[in-house]
Amino acid sequence: MENFKMAFAWSNELKRHKLDYNTLCSFQNDIDTLVRLVTAGALFDSDPVKFFQTRVEPVLSELFKYLHGVYEDKEAVPVSTAQLSRELMDLCPLFESDVDAALCNDPATDDPIEVVFAYPGFKAISYQRIAHCFYRHGVALIPRLISERAHALTGIDIHPGAVIGGHFFIDHGTGVVIGETAVIGNSVTLYQGVTLGAKRFHRAANGVVIKGEPRHPIIEDGVTIYAGATILGRITIGAQSVIGGNVWVTEGVPAQSRVTQQRYLSNSFIDGDGI
C-alpha cells in the first residue's frame, strides 16, 4: 500500500489518547442526557437554579472526567462545571425565542410542546446553542460531538462555532449547512437545503489550510432564506432581505433586498411573507 506524506504527525498522537469504545459510547450517551436535561431545565422546571446544580452539573462532571482521561491535559477543560452550568441555564430565553419563532413562522402548528419534541429545526438549534457554550471556552472534542449528534438526528449540520441570534427558525431542515464562522442575527428563517458556506480557503506555504479565518456569511436581522439557496464567502445579507430558492449568492446585498437568480431588488415585500 502506498505511503502518503502526512502534514501532521497525528497518527502516533492518536494512539496515545485513551479513547476506547466504552468511553466513546459513554460520551455519546451523556451528551444526549445533557441536552435533554438542559432543555427540560430551561423550559419546564420551576426551579432551574436547583435543577441545573443537582441534575446538569453531575453530567458535566462526567463529561469532563472523560476528557481528562482521554487527553490527560487539564487545558482540555478550561472552564468549571459551575460556570458552564450557569451559562447553559442562561440559554433559557434563547430556547423560548426559538419556540416562538416556530409558532410565528410555521402555519402547520400552534402547539409549543409539538415544537419542542417534534421539530428537527428546534432540536438542531438547541444542540448547537449548547455546543456553542463549550466551544466559546475552547473545550476539546465535546462541542463537535454535540453538533454531530444533532446532525445525525436531524440532517441539519450547524458548526458549534457559528454565532446565532434569537428567534431563529429552520423549517423542515434537511440538508441545512451552517459553517463555523457564520454570524446570524435575530429573527432569521431558513428552509431546507440552505448552505451558509465558504467560497475559498487560504493555504499556508506547506499547503495546509489556514484555520480560523472568517469565511462564512453574515446574515443580518429578519432575513428569510428559501429552500436550496447557497450563500458563500464572508459577505453580508442585509436586514429584512429575502433570498429565493436555489439561488447562488457570492456577493453581499443591501437591506430589504429580494434576490432571485442572483439579482436583487431594493424594494421591500409587503402584505405578508414571500418572494
N, C-alpha and C positions, 0 to 999 in steps of 0.2 A: 504493500500500500504506500502511496506517495506521502512523503513527509512535507508538510507545509510550514513555511516560515511564519512564526507567530509574532505579533506585535507586542503581546503581553505574556509574561511568564505565569499565566493564570492556572495552568493545569496542576502544577505542584502545590500552589497555594490552595486550590480547591480541595485537594486530598488532605490538607492539614485541618480543614474545618470538620467539625463533628456534627454534621447534619445528616443523620441517618434516617431511615424510613419512618421509624416510630416518632422521631422528633418532628419530621415534616408533617405527618398526619396530625400530631398534637397541635402544631402551629395552625393548620387549616381549621381544625375543629374549634380551637379557641378564638380564632378570628371571626368565625360565624357567630359564636356565642357573644363576643364583644359587640359586634354590630347590632345584634338583636337587643342586647341589654342597653346599649346607648340609645337606640331608637325608642325602646319602650320607656326607659327612664326619662328621656327628654320630652316625650309626647304624652305619656299616660300616667306617670307616677305623681302622687300628690305631694311627696316629699323628695324631690330629686336630689337634694344635697345628701341626705341619708342613703338614698338608693345608690348613688354613684360611689359613696365611700364604702358601702358594705357589699355591693354587687359588682361594680365595674373595676374598682381598684385591685381586687384579688386577681381578676383575669389579666389585667395589665401586668401585675407582678409575675404571673406565669409566663406571659409572652416575653417579658424582659429576661426572665431566667433562661428561657430557650436561647435568646440572643447572646447572653453572656457565655453560655455553654458552647454555642456554635462558633462565635468569633473570638472568645477568650480576650475580649478587649472592652473595657468599660466605656470607651468612646462610642461603641455601637449603640449605647443608650445614654444620650447626653441630656436627659430630662427625667425628673422624678415622676413616679406614678401619681402622686397627689396633684402635681401641677398639670399633668396631661389629663387627668380625670376632670379637673376644673374646666379645662379648655373644651373637652368633649361635652360637658354639661352645658357650656355656653353655646353649643350648636343649636339648642332648642329653638330660638327664634328663626333660624335659617330653615330648619326642618318644617316648622309651621308655615313659613312663607312658601316653601316648595309644594306643600299640600294645597295651599290656597291657589297657587299658580295653576295646578292641575284642574282644580274646580272652576277657575275663571276661564280657562282656555280650552277645555275639552267638553263638548256638548254631550258626550256619552255618559257622564257621571255627575251626580250631585252628592256622592257619599264619600266623606273623608276617610272612613275606615277602608273602603274599597281601594282608594288611592294608596294608603299606607301598605296594605297587604298584597295588592294585586297588580300594581303598576310598575313595570320594569324601569321606567324612567325615574320614578321616585327611589326605587331600590338602588339604581346605579349612582344617583347623586348623593344618596345617604352614605353609601360605601365610600364615595370619593371624598366627601367632606370629612369623614373620619380619617381616611388615609392621609388627607392633606395636613391634619393636625400632627401626625407623626412626621410627615415629610418636612414641614417647616422647621422641625428641631433636628433634622439630619439623622433620624433613627434609621438604622440599617434594616434592609430587607422587608420589614413589616408593611411599609406603605405600598410596595408593589404587590405583595401577597394579597393585601386587601383589595386593591383595584383590579387585580387579575381574577380574584374570586367573583367580583361583580361582573367582569367581562364574561366569565364562563356562565354565570347565571342569567345574564340579560342580553348578551350580544352587543353591549354598549361598552366602548373602550375609552375611558377617561383617565388620563395620566394623573397620578396623585399631585403632581406639581402645578396643575392648572389652577388658576385663581378664578373662582366663580362666585358672582354676586347672588343676592337673594331673589326669591320669587322666580326660580328657574324651572323650566318645564321642557321635558323631552317627550314628545308624543310618539307612540309606537316604539321607536328607539332602535330597532335592529340595525346594526351597521354604522351607528354614530361613532366617530373617532374625534377625540379632542386631545391635542398634543400638550406636551409638558409645559411650554411657556405661553400657552394661550391665556388671554385675560378676557373674562366675560363679565359684563356689567349686570345691573339689576333688570328683572322682568324680561329676560330673553327666552324665546321659544325656539326649539329645534325640532325638526321632524326626522323621520328615519333616513339613514344613509348619508347624513351630513358629515363632511370631513372638515375639520379645522386643523390644517396640517402645515408642514414646512415646504417651502419652494425649493430650497437648496441647503446643502450642508457644507460648511467650510472645513478644510482639512489642514492639519499641520504638515510640516515638511516630511514627516515619516509616514504620511498617508492616513493617519488616524483622524477621524472626525473630531472637531473641537467641541467639547462638552459645554453645556450651559448657556450657549448664546441664545438671545431672544430670536425666535424663528417662526413663531406661530401668530395667528391673527389676534387683534384686539377687537372685541365685539362690544360696542357701547350699549347703553341702556335702551330697552324697549325694542330691540331688533328681533325680527322673525325670519328664520331661515328654513325654506321648504325642502321637501324630500330630494335627496340626491345631490344637493349643492356641494361644491368643493371650493373652499376658500383657503388659499395658500400664501404663506410668507408673513412677514411682520408688517401687515397692512392694517388699516383701521376701517371698520364698517361703522359709519356714523349712526348716532342715536336715532331710534324710531324708523330705521330703514327696513325694507322687506326685500329679501333675496329669493328669487324664484327657484323652482325646482330644476335640478340638473344643470345649474349654471356653474361655470368655471370662472372664479374670480381671483385675479392675481394683482389687482391694483385697488387701492382704497377708494371708498365712495363717501360723499358728504352725508350729513344728517338728512333724514327723511327722503332717502332715495328709494326707488323701486327698480330692482335690477332683474332684467330678463335677457338671457343670452349675451351677457357681458355688456349690456347697455343700461345706463341708469337715467331715471327721470327725477328731477329735483322737486316735483310737486308731491304732496303727501296724499295718502289714500284716506278717504272719508267714508262714513256710513258703514262701519263695521270693519272686519279684517279680511285681507285677501290680496292677491297680486294683480 
